[in-house]
Amino acid sequence: MVSPILTTKLFIPPTRSDRLARPRLVGQMEEGFRYPLVVVSASAGSGKTTLLSEWVAASVHPIAWLSLDPEDNDPVQFITYLLHALRTLKDDFGDTALEALKAGGAVPLEEVLIHLINEAAGFSQPFALVLDDYHVITDPRISEQLGFLIEHLPPQMHLVIASRMDPSLPVARYRARSQVFEIRGQDLRFSPEEVTQFLQSIMGLEVSPGDIAALEKRTEGWVAGLQLAALSLQGQDDIPAFIKAFTGSHRYVADYLVEEILNQQPEETQQFLLKTSILERLNTGLCAAVSGMDASQSFLSLLHRKNAFVIPLDSEGQWFRYHHLFADLLQARLSQTLSEQTVSELHKKALDWYRQNHFLVEAVNHALAAKAYEPAAELIEQTARSLIYSGRIKVLRDWLDVLPDNVIQARNPLNFFLFWIDLLQGRADFSEDAIQEKEALIKALPPTPENKQMRGELIAVVCRILALSGRTSQAIQLAQEALLNLSPNDSASRSRVNSALAISLDLQGQAEQAKPVYDKCYLQAAAAGDHLLGIHTIMTRGLVQFRTGHLNQAANTFQAIIDLHSQEDANMLLSTGMLSGKKTKGTIFLPSGPGFIGMGHVLLEQYDLRAAEEYLAKGMDLCRQGGLDGLFIGRLQMSRLYQATRNLDKAMEETYFPKDAFSRADDYNVSTRQIMIELDRGAVYKARQLADPFIKILKGEVVNPRLPLLFYEIVQAVVARVYIAMGETDEALKLLDKLEATAQQGNRPGRLIEVHLLRALAYQKQSEGNLPPKAIENIIRSLEFAAPEKSLLIFIEAGPAVIPLLQAVETNNTVSDEIKKHAKLLLQAFSERIESSEDQPVSSSDALIEPLTPREMEVLALIADGDSNQEIAEKLVITIRTVKKHTSNILGKLNASSRTQAAAFARQLGLLPEEE
């Protein structure tokens, strides 16, 4: 059940007839309509809300209002109330956006804001939205969303923020751009003339000019302080003495004045104030239930008339609230005067009233405050699912964090809801023991209809996480079971399950079996309105296409995501596999970010480095703005890009960053990247150390359940590279034979490109630099797979040893023109790479005074192999004079007197592998 909207939060506080009119400030507020943003920032009790309500009453422009409270610290709830506030100006405002929010699942909040912005642009006249008490908002995600809204406000819309502190927004930047109008505490302070008018005309006090000046000086024009002081002055015989004693900080003055106000009230009024101070909002029925006083309406009306910090929330005088400062002080007094048990009983009475009136969220809050954990647990079970589906995870998490562990453990639903939240927030334990324990608990649920639904929903979430964390066999088993338990009408859950099933099958190398499951997932995601899930699944499919070497297919997949400009586009793509073809200029669609990152993968492999960098940067920026998945793979591709541009230190730096909160299937990519960088540096020994866990897995010494077939193949390939670099070519060839068998069966050209390339290098290594027929055969076979996909970088990453092989292909009369053309492209890329990196140092060991350049590293490796200057010149296609120059540089940098000593020093520094 979705919690009802509390419409009193949308009411504009009415102006009081006995207020002190402040036309100067109202005029300044109206001037603020020339700016997109108005910030009214001042301490508690400065008159912010009073000024805003007076301005709204006087303004000729339409103005919407939203009073915020701590429960709005949830992005989904915040945007929901934002939309409902704007509906007070236009009845059908945000219909599409609200439907998307109600759909639940992965709510596209940025898309909702885009809908809001586009609809606001259709207003025919300027209007404003007031966010009162914004200081209660502490969730940084909400500030990010609000910043996005401010950056894209249409000219008609103006935002007014009232807060006790500056909002977490780039106000300084807005100020520099003349985009914000500010009213601060000093602007709100009463002037001496206003103090006089307030005390004499409004409060009816006979105060001398000297006493007024003293009081103004002591309060510094602070509105709440003056109001409290004026209330305390009523009935005082010695006004000058009171004012003289009126000193200290605002906090102490407020404590003193509240004591004075409370002490001057009748006992019954004091009891009413204290007992109802536990309530965030007040009405007759609620106050009567909590206080036990039938005259609650009279109390509220009297306190309102006396200006005793009771603020009306509607024009009918039905709902009120205490001023926040006054409420805080009343609650402090409450804890001093009443026992903990009595206060708990007050919360229980509030709990009963809210429960009877179907305000479940408020009922839970009071149940927890009363430490009535069993009723709280029962209520949480009733509302938890709606909170999860609406994306209000934080509210539910906060509740469960308060409940004692024994209460949660005694209730299976609560235990599962907590696990579900852990999964969604990335806080779950994904060890094998933990997964087995959760699976056992899920299966142990009694076979009731409610438990069957819960079991299916939880398995849907679990199996998707298992798929993304690499446990594909478990994910497939759970997914198949979940599909049997889920209702055919539960499109949201079924789409999650089919997403997990399709991804798992794909990662297991079963692409044909995965295809129809992908199609089901897309259709169900579209039916559920969960386009983020659909896009993420399309992205994952594109990455599998890329990793298996189907670059052209992957490019089409990623381009389809890039071309999305709206939720309608996304739903059309998911439903039909096509796009409308219409593009809206200037439209920002944050979920397209992963598509840019994916296209960066393809462009990088095709060695278009400049375009790859642009796509990766744009995609990562969009993912960062939207809080979307993609930064992990984006940074790994940036590492590969830096390596391609010979910035190996930066390439390695990109691999050192916090992993996602839960274990990922592609964590192995971090180690793989680091191994590739160390091999490029010539630090073979370090690469061997990094590869050691992989070697143990391949030898069966360690069982890794998180390596599905596609990942296993990538591990095989990188270990084969290490074996070749170490001269263990027989081991490498055995490994490549196994890799070829599975890759050929699964039609994965990317792996076959690598198999034949590495095999050619291994045969070349065995022949000590010569080009045996087997090496030529394999390099040709590799190019046959690579040419149609325009795959280049994989050859360049293998290093200069590939050059003689490519040269042999170029002069081979039996090779097709397409293969020769591809070989020529690669030789040209190598030539450009050598020219641009000849003088760029590659750091290997911090012990070197000056790092060796890539070319010097290549010469050093050949020196260590015992090659003569002539042999080195032939292998590297350089002159003997150049070899001698590089050798001299190497000896100087290593502080060595001979070639033999240089090789020995290099091994000690980890630049070369140790001799066996």
RAJOWO-V453875 format. One record per residue. N is the residue number from 1. SS is DSSP state (H for helix, E for strand, - for the rest). OMEGA is omega as a letter, one per 40 degrees, with the letter a starting at -180 (999 if undefined). Layout:
N_SS_OMEGA / N_SS_OMEGA
This chain:
1_-_a / 2_-_a / 3_-_a / 4_-_i / 5_-_i / 6_-_a / 7_H_i / 8_H_i / 9_H_a / 10_H_a / 11_-_i / 12_-_a / 13_-_a / 14_-_i / 15_-_i / 16_-_i / 17_-_a / 18_-_i / 19_-_i / 20_-_a / 21_-_a / 22_-_a / 23_H_a / 24_H_a / 25_H_i / 26_H_i / 27_H_i / 28_H_i / 29_H_i / 30_H_i / 31_H_i / 32_H_i / 33_H_i / 34_H_a / 35_-_i / 36_-_a / 37_E_i / 38_E_i / 39_E_i / 40_E_a / 41_E_a / 42_-_a / 43_-_i / 44_-_i / 45_-_a / 46_-_i / 47_-_a / 48_H_a / 49_H_i / 50_H_i / 51_H_a / 52_H_i / 53_H_i / 54_H_i / 55_H_i / 56_H_a / 57_H_a / 58_H_a / 59_-_i / 60_-_a / 61_-_i / 62_E_a / 63_E_i / 64_E_a / 65_E_i / 66_E_i / 67_E_a / 68_-_i / 69_-_a / 70_H_i / 71_H_i / 72_H_i / 73_-_i / 74_-_a / 75_H_a / 76_H_i / 77_H_a / 78_H_a / 79_H_i / 80_H_i / 81_H_i / 82_H_a / 83_H_a / 84_H_i / 85_H_a / 86_H_i / 87_H_i / 88_-_i / 89_-_a / 90_-_a / 91_-_a / 92_-_a / 93_-_i / 94_-_a / 95_H_a / 96_H_a / 97_H_a / 98_H_i / 99_H_i / 100_H_i / 101_H_a / 102_H_a / 103_-_i / 104_-_a / 105_-_a / 106_-_a / 107_-_a / 108_-_a / 109_H_i / 110_H_i / 111_H_i / 112_H_i / 113_H_i / 114_H_i / 115_H_a / 116_H_a / 117_H_a / 118_H_i / 119_H_i / 120_H_i / 121_-_a / 122_-_i / 123_-_a / 124_-_a / 125_-_i / 126_-_i / 127_E_a / 128_E_i / 129_E_i / 130_E_i / 131_E_a / 132_E_i / 133_-_a / 134_H_a / 135_H_i / 136_H_i / 137_-_a / 138_-_a / 139_-_a / 140_H_i / 141_H_i / 142_H_i / 143_H_i / 144_H_i / 145_H_a / 146_H_i / 147_H_i / 148_H_i / 149_H_a / 150_H_a / 151_H_a / 152_-_i / 153_-_i / 154_-_a / 155_-_a / 156_-_a / 157_E_i / 158_E_a / 159_E_i / 160_E_a / 161_E_i / 162_E_a / 163_E_i / 164_-_i / 165_-_i / 166_-_i / 167_-_i / 168_-_a / 169_-_i / 170_-_a / 171_H_a / 172_H_i / 173_H_i / 174_H_a / 175_H_a / 176_H_a / 177_-_a / 178_-_a / 179_-_a / 180_E_i / 181_E_a / 182_E_i / 183_E_a / 184_E_a / 185_H_a / 186_H_i / 187_H_a / 188_H_a / 189_-_i / 190_-_i / 191_-_i / 192_H_i / 193_H_a / 194_H_i / 195_H_i / 196_H_a / 197_H_a / 198_H_a / 199_H_a / 200_H_a / 201_H_a / 202_H_a / 203_-_i / 204_-_a / 205_-_i / 206_-_a / 207_-_a / 208_-_i / 209_H_i / 210_H_i / 211_H_i / 212_H_i / 213_H_i / 214_H_a / 215_H_i / 216_H_i / 217_H_a / 218_H_a / 219_H_a / 220_-_i / 221_-_i / 222_-_a / 223_H_a / 224_H_i / 225_H_i / 226_H_a / 227_H_i / 228_H_i / 229_H_a / 230_H_i / 231_H_i / 232_H_i / 233_H_a / 234_-_a / 235_-_i / 236_-_i / 237_-_a / 238_-_a / 239_H_i / 240_H_i / 241_H_i / 242_H_a / 243_H_i / 244_H_a / 245_H_a / 246_-_a / 247_-_i / 248_-_i / 249_-_a / 250_H_a / 251_H_a / 252_H_i / 253_H_a / 254_H_i / 255_H_a / 256_H_a / 257_H_i / 258_H_i / 259_H_a / 260_H_a / 261_H_a / 262_H_a / 263_H_a / 264_H_i / 265_-_i / 266_-_a / 267_H_a / 268_H_i / 269_H_i / 270_H_a / 271_H_i / 272_H_a / 273_H_a / 274_H_a / 275_H_a / 276_H_i / 277_-_i / 278_-_a / 279_-_i / 280_-_i / 281_-_a / 282_E_i / 283_-_a / 284_H_a / 285_H_a / 286_H_a / 287_H_i / 288_H_a / 289_H_a / 290_H_a / 291_H_a / 292_-_a / 293_-_a / 294_-_a / 295_-_a / 296_H_a / 297_H_i / 298_H_i / 299_H_a / 300_H_a / 301_H_a / 302_H_i / 303_H_i / 304_H_a / 305_H_a / 306_-_i / 307_-_a / 308_-_i / 309_-_i / 310_E_a / 311_E_i / 312_E_i / 313_-_i / 314_-_a / 315_-_a / 316_-_a / 317_-_i / 318_-_a / 319_-_a / 320_E_i / 321_E_i / 322_E_i / 323_-_a / 324_H_i / 325_H_a / 326_H_i / 327_H_i / 328_H_a / 329_H_i / 330_H_a / 331_H_i / 332_H_i / 333_H_i / 334_H_a / 335_H_i / 336_H_a / 337_H_a / 338_-_a / 339_-_i / 340_H_i / 341_H_i / 342_H_i / 343_H_i / 344_H_i / 345_H_i / 346_H_i / 347_H_i / 348_H_i / 349_H_i / 350_H_i / 351_H_a / 352_H_a / 353_H_a / 354_H_a / 355_H_i / 356_H_a / 357_-_i / 358_-_i / 359_-_a / 360_H_a / 361_H_i / 362_H_i / 363_H_i / 364_H_a / 365_H_a / 366_H_i / 367_H_i / 368_H_i / 369_H_i / 370_-_a / 371_-_i / 372_-_a / 373_H_i / 374_H_i / 375_H_i / 376_H_a / 377_H_i / 378_H_i / 379_H_i / 380_H_i / 381_H_a / 382_H_a / 383_H_a / 384_H_a / 385_H_a / 386_H_i / 387_H_i / 388_H_a / 389_H_i / 390_-_i / 391_-_a / 392_-_a / 393_H_a / 394_H_i / 395_H_a / 396_H_i / 397_H_a / 398_H_i / 399_H_a / 400_H_i / 401_H_i / 402_H_a / 403_-_i / 404_-_a / 405_H_a / 406_H_i / 407_H_i / 408_H_a / 409_H_a / 410_-_a / 411_-_a / 412_H_i / 413_H_i / 414_H_i / 415_H_a / 416_H_i / 417_H_i / 418_H_i / 419_H_i / 420_H_i / 421_H_i / 422_H_i / 423_H_a / 424_H_a / 425_H_i / 426_-_a / 427_-_a / 428_-_i / 429_-_a / 430_-_i / 431_-_a / 432_H_a / 433_H_a / 434_H_i / 435_H_i / 436_H_i / 437_H_a / 438_H_i / 439_H_i / 440_H_i / 441_H_i / 442_H_a / 443_H_a / 444_-_i / 445_-_i / 446_-_a / 447_-_i / 448_-_i / 449_H_a / 450_H_i / 451_H_i / 452_H_i / 453_H_a / 454_H_a / 455_H_i / 456_H_a / 457_H_a / 458_H_i / 459_H_i / 460_H_i / 461_H_a / 462_H_a / 463_H_i / 464_H_i / 465_H_i / 466_H_i / 467_H_a / 468_H_i / 469_-_i / 470_-_a / 471_-_a / 472_H_i / 473_H_i / 474_H_a / 475_H_i / 476_H_a / 477_H_a / 478_H_a / 479_H_i / 480_H_i / 481_H_a / 482_H_a / 483_H_i / 484_H_a / 485_H_a / 486_-_i / 487_-_i / 488_-_a / 489_-_a / 490_-_a / 491_H_a / 492_H_a / 493_H_a / 494_H_i / 495_H_i / 496_H_a / 497_H_a / 498_H_i / 499_H_i / 500_H_a / 501_H_a / 502_H_i / 503_H_a / 504_H_i / 505_H_a / 506_H_a / 507_H_i / 508_-_i / 509_-_a / 510_-_a / 511_H_a / 512_H_i / 513_H_a / 514_H_a / 515_H_a / 516_H_i / 517_H_i / 518_H_a / 519_H_i / 520_H_a / 521_H_a / 522_H_a / 523_H_a / 524_H_i / 525_H_i / 526_H_i / 527_H_a / 528_H_a / 529_-_a / 530_-_a / 531_H_i / 532_H_i / 533_H_a / 534_H_a / 535_H_i / 536_H_i / 537_H_i / 538_H_i / 539_H_i / 540_H_i / 541_H_i / 542_H_i / 543_H_i / 544_H_i / 545_H_i / 546_H_a / 547_H_i / 548_-_i / 549_-_i / 550_-_a / 551_H_a / 552_H_i / 553_H_a / 554_H_i / 555_H_i / 556_H_i / 557_H_a / 558_H_a / 559_H_i / 560_H_i / 561_H_i / 562_H_a / 563_-_i / 564_-_i / 565_-_a / 566_-_i / 567_H_i / 568_H_i / 569_H_a / 570_H_a / 571_H_i / 572_H_i / 573_H_a / 574_H_a / 575_H_a / 576_H_a / 577_-_a / 578_-_i / 579_-_a / 580_-_a / 581_-_i / 582_-_i / 583_-_i / 584_-_a / 585_-_i / 586_-_a / 587_-_i / 588_-_i / 589_-_a / 590_H_i / 591_H_i / 592_H_a / 593_H_i / 594_H_i / 595_H_i / 596_H_i / 597_H_i / 598_H_i / 599_H_i / 600_H_i / 601_H_a / 602_H_a / 603_H_i / 604_H_i / 605_H_i / 606_-_i / 607_-_i / 608_-_a / 609_H_a / 610_H_i / 611_H_i / 612_H_i / 613_H_a / 614_H_a / 615_H_i / 616_H_a / 617_H_a / 618_H_i / 619_H_a / 620_H_i / 621_H_i / 622_H_i / 623_H_i / 624_H_i / 625_H_a / 626_H_a / 627_-_a / 628_-_i / 629_-_i / 630_-_a / 631_H_a / 632_H_a / 633_H_i / 634_H_a / 635_H_i / 636_H_i / 637_H_i / 638_H_i / 639_H_i / 640_H_i / 641_H_i / 642_H_i / 643_H_a / 644_H_i / 645_-_i / 646_-_i / 647_-_a / 648_H_i / 649_H_i / 650_H_i / 651_H_i / 652_H_a / 653_H_a / 654_-_i / 655_-_a / 656_-_i / 657_-_a / 658_-_i / 659_-_i / 660_-_a / 661_-_i / 662_-_a / 663_-_a / 664_-_i / 665_H_a / 666_H_i / 667_H_a / 668_H_a / 669_H_i / 670_H_i / 671_H_i / 672_H_i / 673_H_a / 674_H_i / 675_H_a / 676_H_a / 677_H_a / 678_H_i / 679_H_i / 680_H_i / 681_H_a / 682_-_i / 683_-_a / 684_H_a / 685_H_i / 686_H_i / 687_H_i / 688_H_i / 689_H_i / 690_H_a / 691_H_a / 692_H_i / 693_H_i / 694_H_a / 695_H_i / 696_H_i / 697_H_a / 698_H_i / 699_-_i / 700_-_i / 701_-_i / 702_-_i / 703_-_i / 704_-_a / 705_-_a / 706_-_i / 707_-_i / 708_-_a / 709_H_a / 710_H_i / 711_H_i / 712_H_i / 713_H_i / 714_H_i / 715_H_i / 716_H_a / 717_H_a / 718_H_i / 719_H_i / 720_H_i / 721_H_a / 722_H_i / 723_H_a / 724_H_i / 725_H_a / 726_-_a / 727_-_i / 728_-_a / 729_H_i / 730_H_i / 731_H_a / 732_H_a / 733_H_i / 734_H_a / 735_H_a / 736_H_i / 737_H_i / 738_H_a / 739_H_i / 740_H_a / 741_H_a / 742_H_a / 743_H_i / 744_H_i / 745_H_a / 746_-_i / 747_-_i / 748_-_a / 749_H_i / 750_H_i / 751_H_a / 752_H_i / 753_H_a / 754_H_i / 755_H_a / 756_H_i / 757_H_a / 758_H_i / 759_H_i / 760_H_i / 761_H_i / 762_H_i / 763_H_i / 764_H_a / 765_H_i / 766_H_a / 767_-_i / 768_-_i / 769_-_i / 770_-_a / 771_-_i / 772_-_a / 773_H_a / 774_H_i / 775_H_i / 776_H_i / 777_H_a / 778_H_i / 779_H_i / 780_H_i / 781_H_i / 782_H_a / 783_H_i / 784_H_i / 785_H_a / 786_H_a / 787_H_a / 788_H_a / 789_H_a / 790_-_a / 791_-_a / 792_-_a / 793_H_a / 794_H_i / 795_H_a / 796_H_i / 797_-_i / 798_-_i / 799_-_a / 800_-_i / 801_H_a / 802_H_a / 803_H_i / 804_H_i / 805_H_i / 806_H_i / 807_H_i / 808_H_i / 809_H_a / 810_H_a / 811_-_a / 812_-_a / 813_-_a / 814_-_a / 815_-_a / 816_-_i / 817_H_a / 818_H_a / 819_H_i / 820_H_i / 821_H_a / 822_H_i / 823_H_i / 824_H_i / 825_H_a / 826_H_i / 827_H_i / 828_H_i / 829_H_i / 830_H_a / 831_H_i / 832_H_a / 833_H_a / 834_H_a / 835_H_a / 836_H_a / 837_H_a / 838_-_a / 839_-_i / 840_-_a / 841_E_i / 842_E_a / 843_-_i / 844_-_i / 845_-_i / 846_-_a / 847_-_a / 848_-_i / 849_-_i / 850_-_a / 851_-_i / 852_E_i / 853_E_i / 854_H_a / 855_H_i / 856_H_i / 857_H_i / 858_H_i / 859_H_i / 860_H_a / 861_H_i / 862_H_i / 863_H_a / 864_H_i / 865_-_i / 866_-_a / 867_-_i / 868_-_i / 869_H_a / 870_H_a / 871_H_i / 872_H_a / 873_H_a / 874_H_a / 875_H_a / 876_H_i / 877_-_i / 878_-_a / 879_-_i / 880_H_i / 881_H_i / 882_H_i / 883_H_a / 884_H_i / 885_H_i / 886_H_i / 887_H_i / 888_H_i / 889_H_a / 890_H_a / 891_H_a / 892_H_a / 893_H_i / 894_-_a / 895_-_a / 896_-_a / 897_-_a / 898_-_i / 899_H_i / 900_H_i / 901_H_i / 902_H_i / 903_H_i / 904_H_i / 905_H_a / 906_H_i / 907_H_i / 908_H_a / 909_-_a / 910_-_i / 911_-_i / 912_-_i / 913_-_i / 914_-_i / 915_-_i / 916_-_999
